[in-house]
Amino acid sequence: MLTALVTLLLAVSAVTAPVGPPQPDLPTAVPISISLTTQNDGHTVSLLDPAHPAWAHLAPTGAVTEVTATVDLHGDSVHRWLAHLDAPDAFQGVTPGDCQADVLDAPHEVSCTFAVQVASGVNRLLFHFMADEGRLDTGVQGTITGGQFDWNAGWEVRDATGQWSAIPNARTISLPAVRSSALRYVVTNTGDIPFRATNACDNRLIAAHAQLVCRESGVRPAQSLARSYREQLKLVDVVGATAEPDLQTTIRSLAGVTLAPHKMDVAAPFWPWLLLFVPVVGVILPLRLRSRRRRRRSAAA
């Protein structure tokens, strides 16, 4: 009995099960990639790398920054989508409008541009993308940094001690003709956003609190520096704002010694009188002393 049962089971297991038509693969996650970008220094820069911040002007100044979100579907396509960018740190909490569409000709890439009102400092950007009734549901987080474009520029002259002293713009200064001096102009980034002085001695980016120093002339006697100087600069920050400082100054050479570059014009007219006054005092003072001695002798007699 037991032997017959074992034989029956072996016979059943030997029968090959019928093979049906091939079954479709189970749905898998669509391989997509998302980028968040803006324009800085004439280039498209990513907002997904906090180690390399992207800059924007502040919304209180009337600036609106365009942020572009691009969803690459890598060969897949979607017919209906909704894209949303949340900016929780934006100026006055303003949130950009949504980007959505329902199309028959399904694209392989979706791109949306959002207008962001950036506040000072780091602003978080939370992008969410959903398509085809939830078949795609994903997102990324980026950042953009708001800052000010501010600068200072002016001439500096080298004094007798080798130190550099600022010259008020469009001011004429007087230097002793034989004293060694030099002239330069300095551009300082007093704001947050990096900028370039495009027509200066160097067009490198000037970061916040950094300086660009351009030597106009080397160390030489002031009489060889005596002339008018003018530099019309063009400053362009990485977001696109511009400024055009006009730096002017004039150097005169004088015989004599002066105390400080910014006081030279005031002191210069008195030097000829002083040179005349010293010899006169040298003659009058001995004569007065002799006159007093004679009076004393007459009184004694």
C-alpha positions as CSV (number, residue, x, y, z in Angstrom):
1,M,0.0,0.0,0.0
2,L,2.7,2.4,1.0
3,T,4.8,1.5,-2.1
4,A,1.8,2.2,-4.4
5,L,1.3,5.6,-2.8
6,V,4.9,6.6,-3.3
7,T,4.8,5.4,-6.9
8,L,1.7,7.6,-7.6
9,L,3.3,10.7,-6.1
10,L,6.4,10.3,-8.3
11,A,4.3,9.9,-11.4
12,V,2.4,13.1,-10.6
13,S,5.6,15.1,-10.0
14,A,7.0,14.0,-13.3
15,V,4.2,15.6,-15.3
16,T,5.4,19.0,-16.7
17,A,3.1,21.9,-15.9
18,P,1.7,23.8,-18.9
19,V,3.6,27.0,-19.9
20,G,1.3,30.0,-20.4
21,P,2.0,33.3,-22.3
22,P,4.8,35.5,-20.9
23,Q,3.7,37.8,-18.0
24,P,4.5,41.6,-18.1
25,D,7.1,42.9,-15.7
26,L,6.0,44.5,-12.5
27,P,6.0,48.4,-12.6
28,T,9.3,49.8,-11.4
29,A,10.5,53.3,-10.3
30,V,11.1,55.6,-13.2
31,P,14.8,56.8,-13.3
32,I,14.6,60.6,-13.3
33,S,16.9,63.4,-12.3
34,I,16.1,66.9,-11.1
35,S,18.1,70.1,-11.3
36,L,17.6,73.5,-9.7
37,T,19.5,76.3,-11.4
38,T,19.9,80.1,-11.7
39,Q,22.2,82.5,-13.6
40,N,25.4,83.7,-11.9
41,D,28.4,85.5,-13.5
42,G,27.0,84.7,-17.0
43,H,26.8,80.9,-16.3
44,T,24.1,78.5,-15.2
45,V,24.8,77.4,-11.7
46,S,23.3,74.7,-9.5
47,L,21.3,75.4,-6.4
48,L,21.8,71.9,-5.1
49,D,25.4,72.3,-3.9
50,P,25.6,74.2,-0.6
51,A,29.4,74.2,-0.8
52,H,29.2,76.6,-3.8
53,P,26.5,79.1,-3.0
54,A,24.5,80.9,-5.7
55,W,23.7,84.6,-5.2
56,A,20.6,86.7,-5.6
57,H,19.7,90.4,-5.0
58,L,17.3,91.1,-2.2
59,A,13.6,91.3,-2.8
60,P,13.2,94.6,-0.8
61,T,15.2,96.3,-3.5
62,G,12.6,95.2,-6.1
63,A,14.6,92.2,-7.3
64,V,13.0,88.9,-8.4
65,T,15.2,85.9,-9.0
66,E,14.4,83.3,-11.6
67,V,14.9,79.7,-10.5
68,T,14.6,76.9,-13.1
69,A,13.6,73.4,-12.2
70,T,14.2,70.7,-14.8
71,V,13.0,67.1,-14.5
72,D,14.8,64.7,-16.9
73,L,12.7,61.6,-17.4
74,H,15.5,59.6,-19.1
75,G,13.3,58.4,-22.0
76,D,10.1,58.0,-20.1
77,S,7.2,60.5,-20.6
78,V,4.4,62.0,-18.7
79,H,1.0,63.5,-19.7
80,R,-0.1,65.4,-16.6
81,W,2.1,66.9,-14.0
82,L,2.2,69.4,-11.1
83,A,5.4,71.1,-10.0
84,H,5.6,73.2,-6.8
85,L,8.5,75.2,-5.4
86,D,8.2,76.2,-1.7
87,A,10.5,79.0,-0.4
88,P,9.9,79.1,3.3
89,D,12.7,81.7,3.9
90,A,11.6,84.1,1.1
91,F,10.9,87.8,1.7
92,Q,7.6,88.1,3.5
93,G,7.0,84.4,3.0
94,V,5.9,84.8,-0.7
95,T,5.6,81.4,-2.4
96,P,6.0,81.2,-6.2
97,G,3.1,79.9,-8.3
98,D,2.7,76.3,-9.3
99,C,3.8,74.9,-12.7
100,Q,1.4,72.3,-14.2
101,A,0.2,70.9,-17.5
102,D,-2.0,68.3,-19.1
103,V,-0.8,67.4,-22.6
104,L,-1.4,64.7,-25.3
105,D,2.1,64.9,-26.7
106,A,4.0,63.7,-23.6
107,P,7.5,65.3,-23.2
108,H,10.6,63.5,-22.0
109,E,11.7,66.5,-20.0
110,V,9.7,69.0,-17.9
111,S,11.1,72.5,-17.2
112,C,9.5,75.1,-15.0
113,T,10.7,78.7,-14.1
114,F,9.7,80.2,-10.7
115,A,10.0,83.8,-9.6
116,V,11.5,83.9,-6.1
117,Q,11.7,86.9,-3.8
118,V,14.9,86.3,-1.9
119,A,15.5,87.5,1.6
120,S,18.9,88.2,3.1
121,G,21.0,85.1,3.9
122,V,20.5,81.5,2.9
123,N,17.0,80.8,1.5
124,R,15.8,77.1,1.3
125,L,14.1,76.0,-1.9
126,L,11.9,72.8,-1.7
127,F,10.9,71.5,-5.1
128,H,8.1,68.8,-5.4
129,F,7.1,67.1,-8.7
130,M,4.1,64.8,-9.2
131,A,2.9,63.3,-12.5
132,D,0.3,60.9,-13.9
133,E,-1.9,60.5,-10.9
134,G,1.0,59.8,-8.5
135,R,3.0,57.5,-10.8
136,L,5.8,59.9,-10.3
137,D,6.2,61.6,-6.9
138,T,9.6,63.0,-6.0
139,G,11.5,66.2,-5.1
140,V,14.8,67.9,-4.2
141,Q,15.9,70.6,-1.8
142,G,18.3,73.5,-2.7
143,T,19.4,76.9,-1.4
144,I,20.1,80.3,-2.8
145,T,21.8,83.2,-0.9
146,G,20.5,86.7,-0.8
147,G,23.0,89.6,-0.5
148,Q,23.8,93.3,-1.2
149,F,26.0,94.7,-4.0
150,D,28.0,97.5,-2.3
151,W,31.5,98.9,-2.9
152,N,34.0,101.6,-2.1
153,A,36.7,102.9,-4.5
154,G,39.3,105.7,-4.3
155,W,42.9,107.0,-4.7
156,E,45.6,106.5,-2.2
157,V,49.0,108.2,-2.0
158,R,52.2,106.9,-0.3
159,D,53.4,109.3,2.4
160,A,56.9,109.9,3.8
161,T,56.7,107.0,6.2
162,G,55.7,104.5,3.5
163,Q,52.1,104.3,4.6
164,W,49.2,104.8,2.2
165,S,46.7,107.6,2.8
166,A,43.3,108.0,1.1
167,I,42.7,111.0,-1.1
168,P,39.1,112.4,-1.3
169,N,37.8,112.0,-4.8
170,A,38.4,114.9,-7.2
171,R,40.8,116.5,-4.7
172,T,44.1,118.2,-5.6
173,I,47.0,117.4,-3.4
174,S,50.5,118.9,-3.1
175,L,53.7,117.0,-2.5
176,P,57.3,118.1,-1.9
177,A,58.9,117.8,-5.3
178,V,61.9,115.7,-4.2
179,R,60.1,113.4,-1.8
180,S,59.5,109.9,-3.0
181,S,55.9,108.9,-3.4
182,A,53.5,106.6,-5.3
183,L,49.9,106.5,-6.4
184,R,47.3,103.7,-6.5
185,Y,43.6,103.1,-6.4
186,V,41.8,100.6,-4.3
187,V,38.4,98.9,-4.9
188,T,36.8,97.3,-1.8
189,N,33.8,94.9,-1.7
190,T,31.8,96.3,1.3
191,G,28.7,94.2,0.4
192,D,28.0,90.5,0.2
193,I,27.9,89.6,-3.5
194,P,31.2,89.1,-5.4
195,F,31.9,91.4,-8.3
196,R,34.5,92.2,-10.9
197,A,36.1,95.5,-11.9
198,T,36.0,94.6,-15.6
199,N,38.3,97.3,-16.9
200,A,40.7,97.5,-14.0
201,C,44.2,96.1,-13.7
202,D,42.7,92.7,-12.8
203,N,39.2,91.4,-13.5
204,R,39.2,88.6,-11.0
205,L,36.1,88.2,-8.7
206,I,36.3,90.4,-5.6
207,A,34.7,88.5,-2.7
208,A,33.0,90.1,0.3
209,H,35.4,92.3,2.3
210,A,38.2,91.7,-0.2
211,Q,40.1,94.4,-2.1
212,L,41.6,95.0,-5.5
213,V,44.7,97.2,-5.5
214,C,46.0,98.7,-8.7
215,R,49.3,100.6,-8.7
216,E,49.1,103.7,-11.0
217,S,52.8,104.6,-10.6
218,G,55.8,103.2,-8.8
219,V,57.8,105.0,-6.1
220,R,59.5,108.1,-7.6
221,P,60.0,111.8,-6.8
222,A,56.7,113.6,-6.6
223,Q,57.7,116.1,-9.3
224,S,57.4,113.2,-11.8
225,L,53.9,112.4,-10.5
226,A,52.6,115.9,-10.9
227,R,49.6,115.7,-13.3
228,S,45.9,114.8,-13.3
229,Y,44.7,111.2,-13.0
230,R,41.3,109.6,-13.9
231,E,40.0,106.0,-13.9
232,Q,36.5,105.3,-15.0
233,L,35.8,101.8,-13.7
234,K,32.9,99.4,-14.4
235,L,31.9,97.0,-11.6
236,V,29.7,94.1,-12.4
237,D,28.4,91.7,-9.7
238,V,27.7,88.0,-10.4
239,V,23.9,88.6,-10.5
240,G,24.3,91.3,-13.1
241,A,24.1,94.6,-11.3
242,T,26.6,97.3,-12.4
243,A,28.2,100.5,-11.0
244,E,30.6,103.0,-12.7
245,P,32.8,104.9,-10.2
246,D,34.7,107.8,-11.7
247,L,38.0,108.3,-9.8
248,Q,39.8,111.6,-10.2
249,T,42.7,113.4,-8.5
250,T,45.5,115.8,-9.3
251,I,49.0,115.9,-7.9
252,R,51.1,119.1,-7.6
253,S,54.7,119.2,-6.7
254,L,56.0,122.0,-4.3
255,A,59.3,122.9,-2.9
256,G,59.3,122.4,0.9
257,V,58.0,119.9,3.4
258,T,54.3,119.3,4.3
259,L,52.8,117.2,7.0
260,A,49.9,115.2,5.6
261,P,48.7,114.6,2.0
262,H,45.1,115.6,2.8
263,K,46.3,118.9,4.4
264,M,48.8,119.9,1.7
265,D,46.5,122.3,-0.2
266,V,45.7,124.2,2.9
267,A,49.4,124.6,4.1
268,A,51.0,125.3,0.7
269,P,50.1,129.0,0.4
270,F,51.8,129.8,3.7
271,W,55.2,128.4,2.9
272,P,56.4,131.4,0.8
273,W,55.5,133.8,3.7
274,L,57.2,131.6,6.2
275,L,60.4,131.5,4.2
276,L,60.3,135.3,4.1
277,F,59.4,135.6,7.8
278,V,62.3,133.6,9.2
279,P,65.1,135.9,7.7
280,V,63.3,139.0,8.8
281,V,63.0,137.7,12.4
282,G,66.7,136.9,12.3
283,V,67.6,140.5,11.5
284,I,65.1,142.3,13.7
285,L,65.6,140.3,16.9
286,P,69.4,141.2,17.2
287,L,68.6,144.9,16.6
288,R,66.0,145.0,19.3
289,L,68.4,143.3,21.8
290,R,71.1,145.9,21.0
291,S,68.6,148.7,21.5
292,R,67.6,147.4,24.9
293,R,71.3,147.2,26.0
294,R,71.9,150.8,25.1
295,R,68.9,152.0,27.0
296,R,70.0,150.1,30.1
297,R,73.5,151.7,29.9
298,S,72.0,155.2,29.5
299,A,69.8,154.7,32.5
300,A,72.8,153.5,34.6
301,A,74.8,156.6,33.6
